Amino acid sequence: MNISDHQIESKKKIGFLLENNPLYLEMYVKEYLQFVANIHKISESRVDEVIELVGITPEKSKK
C-alpha cells in the first residue's frame, strides 16, 4: 500500500503517535481519554478496561 496515497489506512496498520500530544491541561486523565474515545466512538467501559490494562489506574484522577 502506498503510504502517500492511503495515509489514514496506513497509519491504522502501523500505528501513529504525534510528536506533541494536544493535551487539555485542565482535564483529568480519564476525562481526557474519554473525550478522545468519544470522538472515535469508543465506549466508556473500553476506556476503563484500557486504563487498567496499561496500569494507569492510580493516575486516572490526576490532571
FENLINQUI-V161653 format. One line per field, one symbol per residue. ss: DSSP state (h for helix, s for strand, l for the rest). phi: phi as a letter, one per 30 degrees, with the letter a starting at -180 (. if undefined). A space follows every 50 residues. Layout:
ss=???
phi=???
This chain:
ss=llllllhhhhhhhhllllllllllllllhhhhhhhhhhhllllhhhhhhh hhhhllhhhllll
phi=.ddddbdddddddciabddcdddcddcdedddddedddechcdddddddd edecicedcdccd
